[in-house]
Amino acid sequence: MSTRSLSKGCFVFKPSPKRRKVSRTTADYFREGNSDLEDSELRFATCQSLQKQVKSETEQIEEELNEQLFDNLVSFLRRSHSAFQEKTTEWTWRMKSREIPTAALVLGVNVTDHDFTFRSLSEVLQNNVTPYIALLEAKDCPGIKNLMQKLLGQLMNCCIDADSSEEEDYEQVSRNRVRCSMTSLINWYESATKRTDSETPGKKRTSSRHWQSPPVVVIFKDMESFTTKVLQDFVVISSQHIGEFPLVLIFGIATSPMIIHSLLPHSVSSLLCIELFQSLSCKDHLSTIIDKVLLTTQFPLKLSEKVLQVLINIFLYHDFSVQNFIKGFQLCIVEHFHSNPLSILCCQLEEAKGRVNSLSHNQCENVRRLPSFRRYVESQVSEKQIALLTADSSLKEAVWKLLEDLNVYHENYFPILRCLHVFTSSLPKYPLGKQIRELHCACLENRVWETEEYESSLQLARMLNKSDLVTMLQKCVEILVSSPGREFDEIVEKLKEFLTQFQKLEEAYQERDESVSPQKELQKKTNLFNLQKTLLELKESRRSKKLTKFEMLRFEVVDYIDSLVRRYLVPADHKTLHEIVYFNTASVLREHLNAAPRIALHTALNNPYSYLKSEALKSDGGSISNKAPDICIAYKLHLECGRLINLVDWLEAFSTVVTAAEGPTADAASSDQVDDVIHARFIRAVSELELLGFIKPSKQKTDHVARLTWGGC
């Protein structure tokens, strides 16, 4: 815009209206890529609700698992604090020996879960013990100066001036600028503990929840990562002031408690009064999560055998992280509701009836396309088949009944699975696995009773002794009584009947033993003839293989358990409409969670169009486009070479490809300049390939490089 005028003036131009940037919600991203947008809002709401339920349940489980550990730590703090508060002989002795109360908290190698544990521990201590807690990490504390900065900064909740001179008096320093020294910390602590409840620093917590003169707790989240010098200096400095304020250290250890003595010499470790605390192992933690989240009817979404195996393999072979396992399960929830149009029916049975009645014609057609529903239709009579394939009302009635049957199947499946696990988890060599997750995967994969492992388990179960068998039956009764299944009353009565028969056998054996008096046994002649006769009778009894009453009853119990397995542990993919509630796309999950850098790098360098989505990068067959990035051109050229690559030949080929679409240059000067630019681009591309690990300099020939992958050395 411009103005032309002979006179001076002020011109006002209204700005062009700007388009408001519409903020996108999570639901918008959820709908992206959905081929079927029908009921996407309801599917997203259902997905979000299920995500919140899973998160709440898993957090509650983790709190329950850590409750005992946190109670033990609070008891340790109470003992240490009472010694300081009451000035007992223990405190006097500790002050003389300058020992610092220290808790060695062994958390295991699942380092990614430690943050959640320390966060929960910090909340427990802040709510019940003390507001003065500092969490230190090795990355923030490369030196003792940085450690004191971080410590004072967290405790005093103010900015720290590390350059303050130590001659300055604490009272003269402003509230937001204090010296990084232990003396400043002690003076601050004495001042803070004298304040009233309303003047409590930090987050102004009420002191009614805290102890009088609460201890200062310093948590080293990753002790193994701290340098020895930093730990030594801090322990020595703190031990010199342990009599002036209650300090407690908590060391987060991932490997072994012996790391304390490896990092600290005896002269320093002797200044620590160490008590060991062991958290629940990550495997037991995972078993609890699977048992209370996946192997219940509480959540409608279930995982197929392959998907569950992917999550378990990532846990066992990569990180041992329960938090990552839970995130993987949450990813399965999102993928299922995003990709499956019929996931609208993956909800509690009470809500499902209304949703079934409101299914549209397109959704009814989606139901008819399900493989399991096709098998169901084929098993019906011709009139029923026509009604299911043409009338939506008949389809909805059938879908509701099938969803009810699927819910009953799950109500019966999980208790019987636990009963079978009771029998198989104590067998020698564990044919069906020691953990219930292994048995669950075996039952989902195929008919478990047709496997060799199951037959081996039955043979071993038929050799169990009476006490073990009675204990297993009692556990099964407890499981079935506490389960919501509708058909378990008859099963419980049958198991109780077996227990009664075992009790009667025990009583009969006792009466028989009492009837045989020791006098009659002494009157028997023990000559050679009687001994030979007795041995012959034993030999004949073994040949006849006549089963005792106990053996017959044991066979009957095992056969009954076998019948329950064949009746209730049918694989889920044999049930109609299992696609609605089971997420079985293991390839998608593996693509998201299992990193494959080698494949990704090869795809990006060999076919840059797959990532950049530029039409100019499309190439036919194995041709090399001069529009591709330099590193892609160099990479595709190096694939055509052998183990050793001549850099001169490689540069000539690179220059030929790059200048393929350009005409001949006019003058030599410009040509030389172009050659220099191409040479620089080539050097940069080769350096990037070397950084990625595809090539390395060769000692055999100075002007050659050696390939390291895909046919290299």
Buried (B, 14 or more C-beta within 10 A) or exposed (E): EEEEEEEEEEEEEEEEEEEEEEEEEEBEEBBEEBEBEBBBEBBBEBBBEBBEBBEEBBEEBBEEBBEEBBEBBBEBBBEBBEBBBEEEEBBEEBBEEBBBBBBBBBBBEBBEBBBBBBEBBBEBBBEEBBBBBBBBBBEEBEEBEBBBBBBBBBBBEBEBBEEBEEEBEBEEBEEEEBBBBBEBBBBBBEEBBEEEEEEBBBEEBEBEEBBEBBBBBBBBBBBBBBBEEBBBBBBBBBBEBBBBBBBBBBBBBBEEBEBBEEBBEEEBBBBBBBBEBBBBEBBEBBBBBBBBBBBEBEBBBBBBBBBBBBBBEBBEEEBBBBBBBBEBBBBBBBBBBBBBBBBBBBBBBEEBEEBBEEBEEEBBEBBBEBEBBEEBBEEEEEEBBEBBBEEBEBBBBBBBEBBEEBBBBBBBBBBBBBBBBBBBBBBEEBBBBBBBBBBBBBBBBEBBBEBEBBEBBBEBBEEBEBEEBBEBBBBBBEBBEEBEBEEBEEBBEEBEEBBEBBEEBEEEEEEEEEEEEEEEEEEEEEEEEEEEEEEEEEEEEEEEEEEEEBEEBBEEBBEBBBEBBEEBBBBBBEBBBBBBBBBBBBEBBBEEBEEEEEEEBBEBBBBBBEEEEEEEBEBEEEEBBEBBBBBBBBBBBBBEBEEBBBBEEBBEBBBEBBBEEEEEBEEEEEEEEBBEEBEEBBEEBBEBBBEBEBBBEBEEEEEBBBBBEEEBE
